[in-house]
Amino acid sequence: MSGRTMRSFIGSPSIQRAVKFALVGAIGIVVQLAVLEALTAFGCQYLWATGFAVEAAVLHNFMWHQRFTWSDRGGSRMSETGLRLLRFHLSNGAISILGSLLLMR
């Protein structure tokens, strides 16, 4: 792949969005583990701590995806953001929380 082709590939919006998506997800993992560690260190039962930690990561990821990953899609009213957050929770959030609780058990 030539230098020009590589710059074109890296500069493509779909590649940049994929990198942003992965970056937000990676930081979300750190958020989840940090919250889990903090809550269990303070004596929270591990399954409760897991649920709260996953929720913290889901909220983190939603906020950063909206502000960073998909920032080019424009702002939205509070009602649209609330609906988007609800859909995000019903899909990604529910699967993440249930999967984590089942695996931690």
Secondary structure, DSSP 4 states (H G I P E B T S, - for coil): --HHHHHHHHTSHHHHHHHHHHHHHHHHHHHHHHHHHHHHHTT--HHHHHHHHHHHHHHHHHHHIIIIITGGG----HHHHHHHHHHHIIIIIHHHHHHHHHHH-
